[in-house]
Amino acid sequence: MKLSIAHLCIHTRDLEATRKFYCAGLGMKKVFDFTLKGSLYGYYLEMAKGNFIEVFIDDGVAPKVSGPMRHLCLETDDIAGAKARLTDAGIETTDIIKGCDNTYQFWFKDPNGIDIELHQYTAESSQFTGTDCEVDWVE
């Protein structure tokens, strides 16, 4: 049996800023809208075939489930190009570094304060080699 993530759902106070961030900044495509009584209430964004982010307006009414999500990590095959695209869209990012898992990465936030890691695997990445790595971000 094969399992994969269907979508990640986030709430936002600004649907347009969030759409611009994910579409202009990261190159995702809006697939469809959710409406409530004829007004825009949210939408589905596609980052790759079958990989989606579901976005809803934070109206203070709809129930929210929160939990220990620390960040969203997206994979790219062109980390320098992705960083340039985000910079061109006016999105602040950290520098590209090679993490303790031998994977290139940089970080930024979406308009809702969600931390996003964007990474690119290398042939030495622990995700492929199974090599343990010592965390280097905890003091």
C-alpha positions as semicolon CSV with decimal commas, in nm:
position;residue;x (nm);y (nm);z (nm)
1;M;0,000;0,000;0,000
2;K;0,134;0,341;-0,099
3;L;0,058;0,643;0,121
4;S;0,114;1,011;0,044
5;I;0,001;1,344;0,180
6;A;-0,321;1,460;0,014
7;H;-0,304;1,819;0,138
8;L;-0,203;2,050;0,419
9;C;-0,474;2,287;0,543
10;I;-0,391;2,635;0,669
11;H;-0,597;2,933;0,782
12;T;-0,521;3,289;0,678
13;R;-0,641;3,637;0,763
14;D;-0,561;3,750;0,406
15;L;-0,660;3,517;0,121
16;E;-0,505;3,738;-0,150
17;A;-0,167;3,780;0,024
18;T;-0,154;3,404;0,085
19;R;-0,246;3,324;-0,278
20;K;0,018;3,567;-0,407
21;F;0,282;3,422;-0,174
22;Y;0,225;3,060;-0,275
23;C;0,148;3,123;-0,645
24;A;0,380;3,411;-0,740
25;G;0,649;3,326;-0,486
26;L;0,654;2,947;-0,504
27;G;0,492;2,886;-0,842
28;M;0,190;2,691;-0,720
29;K;-0,136;2,696;-0,916
30;K;-0,481;2,774;-0,776
31;V;-0,704;2,481;-0,873
32;F;-1,043;2,582;-0,734
33;D;-1,213;2,810;-0,484
34;F;-1,432;2,743;-0,182
35;T;-1,723;2,985;-0,143
36;L;-1,966;3,053;0,138
37;K;-2,293;3,227;0,051
38;G;-2,138;3,341;-0,276
39;S;-1,822;3,489;-0,123
40;L;-1,467;3,353;-0,146
41;Y;-1,394;3,143;0,162
42;G;-1,080;2,958;0,052
43;Y;-0,910;2,765;-0,226
44;Y;-0,699;2,467;-0,323
45;L;-0,342;2,518;-0,443
46;E;-0,147;2,254;-0,634
47;M;0,231;2,238;-0,595
48;A;0,278;1,918;-0,797
49;K;0,047;1,652;-0,932
50;G;-0,151;1,528;-0,634
51;N;0,019;1,760;-0,378
52;F;-0,209;2,033;-0,244
53;I;-0,244;2,306;0,016
54;E;-0,598;2,388;0,123
55;V;-0,645;2,747;0,243
56;F;-0,942;2,891;0,435
57;I;-1,010;3,239;0,564
58;D;-0,971;3,268;0,942
59;D;-1,312;3,414;1,015
60;G;-1,305;3,346;1,387
61;V;-1,615;3,128;1,346
62;A;-1,506;2,807;1,173
63;P;-1,353;2,552;1,410
64;K;-0,976;2,523;1,392
65;V;-0,761;2,234;1,495
66;S;-0,414;2,333;1,602
67;G;-0,127;2,113;1,694
68;P;0,246;2,082;1,711
69;M;0,320;2,160;1,347
70;R;0,666;2,318;1,353
71;H;0,701;2,393;0,984
72;L;0,617;2,297;0,629
73;C;0,902;2,158;0,419
74;L;0,894;2,175;0,041
75;E;1,139;1,998;-0,189
76;T;1,296;2,154;-0,499
77;D;1,545;2,042;-0,761
78;D;1,674;2,401;-0,809
79;I;1,730;2,564;-0,471
80;A;1,911;2,868;-0,611
81;G;1,635;2,927;-0,866
82;A;1,366;2,889;-0,599
83;K;1,544;3,139;-0,373
84;A;1,575;3,386;-0,663
85;R;1,206;3,351;-0,746
86;L;1,105;3,417;-0,385
87;T;1,342;3,716;-0,363
88;D;1,199;3,855;-0,690
89;A;0,851;3,823;-0,535
90;G;0,966;4,032;-0,237
91;I;0,981;3,743;0,009
92;E;1,263;3,747;0,266
93;T;1,462;3,426;0,302
94;T;1,760;3,301;0,496
95;D;2,083;3,207;0,321
96;I;2,116;2,865;0,157
97;I;2,311;2,629;0,382
98;K;2,386;2,257;0,384
99;G;2,208;2,111;0,686
100;C;2,339;1,843;0,917
101;D;2,155;1,589;0,700
102;N;2,365;1,697;0,395
103;T;2,063;1,856;0,231
104;Y;2,070;2,215;0,105
105;Q;1,807;2,436;0,266
106;F;1,682;2,785;0,336
107;W;1,390;2,921;0,536
108;F;1,117;3,183;0,506
109;K;0,767;3,256;0,639
110;D;0,432;3,272;0,467
111;P;0,200;3,571;0,531
112;N;0,046;3,382;0,825
113;G;0,378;3,330;1,008
114;I;0,414;2,964;0,909
115;D;0,782;2,865;0,891
116;I;0,868;2,706;0,558
117;E;1,185;2,512;0,483
118;L;1,274;2,467;0,120
119;H;1,533;2,200;0,055
120;Q;1,719;2,017;-0,219
121;Y;1,854;1,669;-0,166
122;T;2,214;1,573;-0,246
123;A;2,354;1,226;-0,314
124;E;2,481;1,233;0,047
125;S;2,147;1,336;0,204
126;S;2,059;1,124;0,507
127;Q;1,714;1,079;0,353
128;F;1,884;0,858;0,091
129;T;2,184;0,716;0,280
130;G;2,013;0,647;0,612
131;T;2,310;0,810;0,789
132;D;2,223;0,951;1,130
133;C;2,294;1,321;1,180
134;E;2,355;1,530;1,488
135;V;2,120;1,826;1,510
136;D;2,305;2,155;1,498
137;W;2,028;2,405;1,564
138;V;1,962;2,332;1,934
139;E;2,187;2,505;2,186
